[in-house]
Amino acid sequence: MLTSATEFVGGESSSEEAFSTNVGGYCTVALPRRVEQYVANQFDQPSQKVSDLFATLPSSSQLTYYDPAGTPLLISNPGGDWSGWEGAEPEIARGMAVHVYANAAVDLVMSGTLDGRKVTGAYASRRQVLTCSALPLEGDPIADMGAPEAGGDFIQIDPLGGSVTSRALSDGSWSDEAPDLRLGEGFIYFPSSARTWSQRLVIQPGAFELDVDFTP
């Protein structure tokens, strides 16, 4: 949910595709007790560290973070303090998602800004990644969010409060009905070939639009 239409007024583009006025927004993700979810970070936030983004999760919760190589890392917060990594604390940048297991029901609020810059993610062939739209969008990841797709791609959805649903693409069509993701939800993406996914926010006086493109 974008929170303030007045912030769109006066936004100006530059040669770097950055904008002079940031757009503020938030979304609330309702996490049920002990149900695994794919939770997305779709905003630029003051701190992207795990301990700050998920500070409101109850003690003894867990999350699985996938590093850039696609290796899963299990992180937990026994006693309320997050731990489980070596070296620098993991950061969940805009356009990334994590697998969350909340020990008690909680409303997780994600808030921050969108500065309008183009965001590009590269996806290696046949490497499983946990991802999301880099902009606060909802609906079908392909039709509404502009995720790159091809026959043989595989997407796994873990809907809030529901059961895991897997979808496969064949000749550009879903094997079942298209999924419908809400704000703050991520998904597992297994591309059949390497590609990129780019998004940017175009701000104009009094309005905004989304420009989504990808390169196979």
Protein Blocks (a to p, Z undefined) as FASTA:
>chain_A
ZZblklmgopacdfkopafbdcdddddddddehiacddddfbdcfblcfklmmmmpcehi
acddddfkopacddddehhiachiehjaddddehiacddddfbdcddddddddehiacdd
dddehiacddddfbdcedjfklmnopacdehiacddddehiacdddddeehiafbdcddd
dehiacddddfbdcdddddddddehiacddddddZZ
